[in-house]
């Protein structure tokens, strides 16, 4: 498999909150909260392979670290696939 180049629009995922390893005597309210997996799209900051831990920069400029999940993700509304030429529109 070839590396996904820096600057490509990708999606990463990371565990935001996990119930694994929490103290058994924790209060009941927090114990009921499930694990949360977060998926974020942005521009890849270094060449990488799928499944690798990477850094991305979102359109708003925030840096996220996560496991590289998808190259060129699109939304589930099925209007169309991501248009790479439009991804930099509005960036400063």
Buried (B, 14 or more C-beta within 10 A) or exposed (E): EEEBEEBBBBBBBBEEEEEEEEEEEEEEEEEEEEEEEEEBBBBBBEBBEBEEEBBBBEBEEEEBEBBBBBBBBBEEEEEEEBEEEEBEEEEE
